Amino acid sequence: MAGTPKMGLHHHHRHEEPPGESTSEAFVRKNVRVARFSVIVAATLALAKLVAVFVTGSLAIAASLTDSVMDIMASSVNYFAVRVAGRPADREHRYGHGKAEGIAGLAQGLLIGFVGLVLLFEGVRRLWTGTGELEHTELGIGVMVVSLLASAWIGRLLLRTGRETGSVAMKADAAHYTSDVWMNLGVLASLTAVQTTGAHWIDGAISCVVAAIVLHTSSVVLRRSAKELMDESLSPRAHEQIQAAIMDAVPETRDIHALRSRKSGPTVFIDLHVSFDREISFPEAHRLSARVARAIRDAVPNCEVHVHADPHPFLESDEEC
């Protein structure tokens, strides 16, 4: 197009959030609120189990109490992590503080694994020694029923929140409470069996079974957290959907390449190169880039987009020296 400036190789467009509370800020507030509630639930269950241990003398409930103490620690770490992850970018952290969630998930995975090992050790010890008379098992059963229901409920709330906000830390805490559900089921079954049959060795056997489940949960949480800390990309299917959304919304796009993505806390970072006809003006390239960014935001909520515009066709003379 004669008389108009040519589109350069280095046009960039960065999406800015509109005025008011952003999606990311809303997610952070929800994460913090649910994480705070998780700490309260963990502390309440730990107190109830402590009373039950003193009354019944059950090793299984004592192991469950140990897990509840770990719940308090893990949920507290999670609470502070989502608060840190929600801080805006600053001079030292240009991409924000989202990685704090991955670190929290890693810590929780290790805590879950520690609990699993404690359960396994105590279960084997109970089976080996054959000791441990239980008393007032009906009180222990009541406490474990309440603990089971509470763990299932808070775990579901954490998982739903994690899926909605994309928080690894919330999902890790949900996995922790999921392991609690299995543990509580095991302890409940153990107490019921002991009360019915008088076979106290069942207490140790159930602990070993629950330990295996808890250790598996630990490995899942550790893998998930490590993926985020290693900047794992979105799935190939997600990249295909992004490209399809761009082509539908901006048919002037001639090519899409160098598409990269990573996740940090609740925010997804996406950068890519798009090619437009080289005859168009620089202002038009800017408008098209803005439309590309908008199309990506519609396809991937709560993302930060960087678009690099290239001329099409790309000539050897366009290469940087």
matplotlib code that plots the C-alpha trace (Angstrom):
import matplotlib.pyplot as plt

x = [0.0, 1.8, 2.3, 1.7, 4.3, 5.1, 4.4, 7.6, 8.9, 8.8, 5.2, 4.1, 0.7, 0.2, -3.2, -4.1, -7.0, -10.0, -10.6, -12.1, -11.5, -9.8, -10.6, -7.2, -8.0, -11.4, -9.8, -7.2, -9.9, -11.8, -8.7, -7.7, -11.2, -11.5, -7.9, -8.7, -11.7, -9.7, -7.4, -10.3, -11.8, -8.4, -8.0, -11.5, -11.1, -7.7, -9.1, -12.0, -9.5, -7.3, -10.2, -11.0, -7.4, -7.4, -10.7, -10.3, -6.5, -6.9, -3.6, -5.6, -7.2, -3.8, -2.5, -5.5, -4.8, -1.2, -2.7, -5.0, -2.0, -0.4, -3.6, -3.3, 0.3, -0.5, -3.6, -1.7, 1.1, -1.6, -3.3, -0.1, 0.9, -2.3, -2.0, 1.6, 0.6, -2.1, 0.3, 0.8, 4.0, 6.7, 10.3, 11.8, 8.9, 7.9, 5.7, 4.0, 4.2, 2.2, 5.0, 4.4, 1.4, 3.6, 6.0, 3.1, 1.9, 5.3, 5.4, 2.0, 3.0, 5.9, 3.7, 1.2, 4.0, 5.3, 1.9, 1.7, 5.0, 4.0, 0.8, 2.7, 5.2, 2.5, 0.4, 3.3, 4.3, 0.8, 0.7, 4.1, 3.5, -0.2, -0.8, -3.3, -6.7, -9.3, -11.9, -15.1, -14.9, -18.4, -17.0, -14.2, -16.6, -18.7, -15.7, -14.5, -17.9, -17.9, -14.4, -15.2, -18.1, -16.2, -13.1, -15.3, -17.1, -14.1, -12.1, -14.9, -15.0, -11.3, -11.3, -14.1, -12.4, -9.1, -10.7, -12.5, -9.4, -6.7, -4.9, -2.4, -2.2, -6.0, -6.0, -3.1, -5.0, -8.1, -5.9, -4.8, -8.3, -9.2, -6.4, -8.1, -11.4, -9.7, -7.9, -11.1, -12.9, -10.1, -10.1, -13.9, -13.9, -11.1, -13.0, -16.2, -14.5, -12.7, -15.9, -17.7, -15.1, -12.7, -9.7, -7.5, -4.9, -7.4, -6.4, -2.9, -3.9, -6.2, -3.5, -1.2, -3.9, -4.7, -0.9, -0.6, -3.5, -2.0, 1.4, -0.2, -1.9, 1.4, 3.0, 0.1, 0.5, 4.3, 4.0, 1.4, 3.3, 6.6, 5.0, 3.9, 7.3, 8.9, 6.7, 4.8, 2.9, -0.8, -2.0, -1.7, -5.5, -5.5, -3.0, -5.2, -8.2, -6.3, -5.2, -8.8, -10.2, -7.7, -8.5, -12.2, -12.0, -9.2, -9.4, -6.8, -4.2, -2.0, 0.0, 0.4, 3.7, 6.0, 3.0, 4.1, 2.2, 2.9, 0.9, 1.9, -0.7, -4.1, -2.6, -1.8, 1.0, 0.7, 3.0, 3.0, 3.8, 1.1, 1.6, -0.4, -0.1, 3.0, 1.2, -1.0, -0.1, 1.5, -1.7, -3.7, -1.3, -1.7, -5.5, -5.3, -2.9, -5.4, -8.1, -5.9, -5.3, -9.0, -9.7, -7.2, -8.7, -12.1, -10.7, -8.5, -9.8, -7.4, -4.5, -1.8, -1.0, 2.0, 1.5, 4.5, 3.4, 5.3, 5.0, 3.6, 5.3, 8.4, 11.5, 15.2, 15.6, 13.2, 15.7, 17.4, 21.1]
y = [0.0, 3.1, 6.0, 4.0, 2.8, -0.9, -3.3, -4.0, -7.2, -6.2, -5.1, -6.4, -6.3, -6.9, -7.4, -5.0, -5.9, -3.5, -1.2, -2.7, -6.1, -8.5, -12.1, -12.9, -10.7, -12.4, -15.8, -14.8, -13.6, -16.8, -18.9, -17.1, -17.3, -21.1, -21.7, -19.9, -22.0, -25.1, -24.2, -23.8, -27.2, -29.0, -27.5, -28.5, -32.1, -32.4, -31.3, -33.9, -36.7, -35.7, -36.2, -39.6, -40.8, -40.2, -41.9, -45.0, -45.5, -46.3, -46.3, -45.8, -42.7, -41.5, -41.9, -40.0, -37.3, -37.1, -36.5, -33.8, -32.0, -32.2, -30.9, -27.8, -27.3, -28.0, -25.8, -23.0, -23.2, -23.3, -20.2, -18.1, -19.4, -18.3, -14.9, -14.6, -15.9, -13.2, -10.3, -8.2, -8.2, -6.0, -5.0, -8.4, -10.6, -9.2, -12.3, -12.1, -14.5, -17.4, -20.0, -19.8, -22.1, -24.7, -24.6, -25.0, -28.0, -29.5, -29.0, -30.6, -33.5, -34.2, -33.8, -36.3, -38.7, -38.3, -39.1, -42.2, -43.5, -42.9, -44.9, -47.7, -47.9, -47.8, -50.4, -52.8, -52.3, -53.0, -56.2, -57.3, -56.7, -57.6, -55.2, -52.4, -52.9, -50.4, -48.9, -46.9, -47.6, -46.1, -42.7, -43.2, -44.3, -41.2, -38.9, -40.7, -40.4, -36.7, -36.4, -38.4, -36.2, -33.0, -34.1, -35.1, -31.8, -29.5, -31.6, -31.2, -27.4, -27.1, -29.2, -27.1, -23.9, -25.2, -26.1, -22.8, -20.7, -23.0, -23.0, -25.9, -25.2, -25.6, -28.8, -30.1, -29.3, -31.0, -34.1, -34.0, -34.1, -36.8, -38.9, -38.0, -39.5, -42.8, -42.7, -41.9, -44.7, -47.1, -46.1, -46.2, -49.7, -50.7, -49.5, -51.1, -54.5, -54.4, -53.6, -56.4, -59.2, -58.2, -58.8, -55.9, -56.7, -55.3, -51.8, -52.3, -54.0, -51.2, -48.7, -50.4, -50.4, -46.7, -45.9, -47.3, -45.0, -42.0, -42.6, -42.8, -39.4, -37.9, -39.0, -37.4, -34.1, -34.0, -34.7, -32.0, -29.4, -30.2, -29.7, -26.2, -25.3, -26.6, -24.4, -27.2, -26.0, -26.2, -29.3, -29.7, -29.7, -26.3, -24.9, -26.1, -24.5, -21.2, -21.3, -22.1, -19.2, -16.8, -17.9, -17.6, -14.2, -12.7, -14.2, -11.7, -13.9, -15.6, -17.8, -18.6, -19.9, -20.0, -20.4, -20.9, -21.1, -21.7, -21.4, -19.5, -19.8, -18.7, -16.9, -18.4, -16.7, -17.1, -15.6, -16.2, -14.9, -14.1, -13.1, -10.5, -9.2, -7.1, -4.4, -3.3, -0.3, -0.5, 0.9, -1.8, -4.5, -3.1, -3.4, -7.0, -7.9, -6.6, -8.7, -11.7, -11.1, -10.6, -13.9, -15.7, -14.2, -15.4, -18.9, -19.0, -17.0, -15.2, -15.1, -12.6, -12.5, -11.2, -11.0, -10.5, -9.5, -10.7, -9.6, -12.2, -13.4, -13.3, -12.3, -12.9, -9.1, -9.1, -11.1, -9.3, -8.7]
z = [0.0, -1.3, 1.1, 4.3, 6.7, 6.4, 9.2, 11.2, 12.5, 16.2, 16.9, 20.3, 21.9, 25.6, 27.1, 29.9, 32.3, 32.2, 35.1, 38.3, 39.8, 37.4, 37.1, 38.7, 41.7, 42.2, 42.0, 44.6, 47.0, 46.6, 47.1, 50.3, 51.7, 51.1, 52.3, 55.6, 56.1, 55.4, 58.3, 60.6, 59.6, 60.1, 63.6, 64.7, 63.5, 65.2, 68.5, 68.2, 67.4, 70.3, 72.7, 71.0, 71.3, 75.1, 75.6, 73.3, 73.1, 69.4, 67.4, 64.2, 65.6, 66.8, 63.3, 62.0, 64.6, 63.3, 59.8, 61.1, 62.6, 59.2, 57.7, 59.9, 58.7, 55.1, 55.0, 56.7, 54.1, 51.5, 53.0, 53.0, 49.5, 47.8, 49.5, 48.2, 44.8, 44.5, 44.9, 41.8, 39.8, 41.3, 40.4, 41.6, 40.3, 36.9, 36.2, 39.6, 42.5, 41.2, 41.6, 45.4, 44.8, 43.1, 46.0, 48.5, 46.5, 46.7, 50.4, 50.8, 48.7, 51.0, 54.1, 52.7, 52.0, 55.5, 56.9, 54.7, 56.0, 59.6, 59.0, 57.4, 60.2, 62.9, 61.1, 60.7, 64.4, 65.5, 63.4, 64.7, 68.4, 68.4, 71.3, 71.9, 73.6, 72.5, 74.8, 74.2, 70.5, 70.0, 70.8, 68.3, 65.6, 66.1, 65.9, 62.7, 61.1, 61.7, 60.4, 57.3, 56.4, 57.1, 55.1, 52.1, 52.2, 52.5, 50.0, 47.4, 48.1, 47.7, 44.4, 43.0, 43.9, 42.5, 39.2, 38.9, 39.7, 38.3, 41.7, 42.1, 45.8, 46.2, 44.2, 46.3, 49.5, 48.0, 47.3, 50.9, 52.2, 49.7, 51.4, 54.7, 53.4, 52.7, 56.0, 57.9, 56.1, 57.0, 60.7, 60.8, 59.3, 61.7, 64.8, 63.6, 63.0, 66.3, 68.1, 66.3, 66.4, 69.1, 66.7, 67.6, 64.9, 62.3, 63.5, 62.2, 59.0, 58.0, 58.7, 56.2, 53.5, 54.1, 54.1, 50.5, 49.3, 51.1, 49.5, 46.1, 46.7, 47.7, 44.4, 42.4, 44.3, 43.9, 40.1, 39.6, 41.6, 39.8, 36.4, 37.3, 38.7, 35.5, 33.4, 31.7, 28.7, 28.2, 26.4, 22.6, 22.4, 24.3, 21.8, 18.9, 20.4, 20.8, 17.1, 16.0, 18.0, 16.4, 12.9, 13.5, 15.1, 12.9, 9.4, 8.3, 10.1, 7.6, 9.9, 13.6, 14.9, 18.0, 20.3, 23.9, 27.1, 30.8, 34.0, 37.2, 40.0, 38.6, 35.6, 32.2, 30.2, 26.4, 23.7, 20.0, 16.5, 14.0, 10.4, 8.5, 4.9, 4.7, 2.8, 5.7, 7.9, 11.3, 13.0, 11.3, 12.4, 16.0, 15.7, 14.3, 17.1, 19.7, 18.1, 18.3, 22.1, 22.6, 20.9, 23.1, 26.3, 25.2, 24.7, 27.8, 30.8, 33.1, 30.8, 29.9, 26.2, 24.2, 20.4, 18.0, 14.5, 11.5, 7.8, 5.4, 3.3, 5.5, 3.4, 4.1, 4.3, 7.3, 9.4, 12.2, 11.8]

ax = plt.figure().add_subplot(projection="3d")
ax.plot(x, y, z, "-o")
ax.set_aspect("equal")
plt.show()
